[in-house]
Amino acid sequence: KAGVTQTPRYLIKTRGQQVTLSCSPISGHRSVSWYQQTPGQGLQFLFEYFSETQRNKGNFPGRFSGRQFSNSRSEMNVSTLELGDSALYLCASSLVPGTGWQGDGYTFGSGTRLTVV
Amino acid sequence: DAKTTQPNSMESNEEEPVHLPCNHSTISGTDYIHWYRQLPSQGPEYVIHGLTSNVNNRMASLAIAEDRKSSTLILHRATLRDAAVYYCILPDNYGQNFVFGPGTRLSVLP
């Protein structure tokens, strides 16, 4: 079966711009989580969506937002980009919330590498 | 904050067993212990998880201490493709999402 698909794979943006990243979960998976990975901070949880509703949010400023569509695909948006937003953004899907950490596991995509210049 | 402690790096020879330790002294009774690994240029991938009993799957074994304050991921025969960062993960205090630590970078020598 197809894995988690993230697009684009690479992105270069200028400070002050905004960016939208896309994630298509595994077919049948309804929960989508987003993580930011940087060399200094490692993997940090951004937010989780289920049934088009944000269930949880990590400790990130309001410039980071997301949404989920009825087909479970998700997008995340970062407005007013800063140099520190340069990172690998990872999306992970699971059947439903809770099962990701309890048992069935999350399936991660390969990520979108965002560079802010 | 991460609830687990792992060595920063470990080295192994190819085709030898590898034991990757993890301390999680503040684990709660209902926390599952998860292991993921991240190969270069990829997202993390699921390896194994467990609650109390030792677990085996095609990728690895997970040995959990009786008091559950530590666990060990066992790769029975390391291959070059096993070179990755291995994360031992617990859920956050609300049981909602993973809290990743820095993980252990495993190098496998030919």
Contacts between the chains, C-beta under 8 A, distances in Angstrom:
chain1	res1	chain2	res2	distance
A	4	B	43	7.6
A	33	B	97	6.3
A	35	B	100	7.8
A	42	B	100	5.7
A	42	B	101	7.1
A	42	B	102	5.6
A	42	B	103	7.7
A	43	B	44	7.4
A	43	B	87	7.7
A	43	B	98	7.9
A	43	B	100	3.8
A	44	B	100	7.5
A	45	B	92	7.7
A	45	B	97	4.7
A	45	B	98	6.8
A	45	B	99	7.4
A	48	B	96	7.2
A	48	B	97	6.1
A	55	B	96	7.3
A	56	B	94	7.7
A	56	B	96	4.7
A	56	B	97	5.8
A	58	B	97	7.6
A	90	B	43	4.9
A	90	B	44	7.5
A	91	B	43	8.0
A	92	B	43	7.3
A	92	B	44	7.9
A	97	B	96	7.6
A	98	B	95	7.6
A	100	B	97	7.7
A	100	B	98	7.7
A	101	B	32	6.4
A	101	B	34	6.6
A	101	B	89	8.0
A	101	B	91	4.4
A	101	B	95	6.9
A	101	B	96	7.9
A	101	B	97	7.1
A	101	B	98	6.1
A	102	B	32	5.7
A	103	B	32	6.9
A	103	B	49	6.6
A	105	B	34	7.5
A	105	B	46	3.9
A	105	B	49	6.9
A	106	B	36	8.0
A	106	B	44	7.9
A	106	B	46	6.8
A	106	B	98	7.5
A	107	B	45	7.9
A	107	B	46	7.2
A	108	B	42	8.0
A	108	B	43	3.2
A	108	B	44	5.0
A	108	B	45	6.7
A	109	B	43	5.4
A	110	B	41	7.3
A	110	B	42	5.5
A	110	B	43	5.4
A	111	B	42	7.9
A	111	B	43	5.4
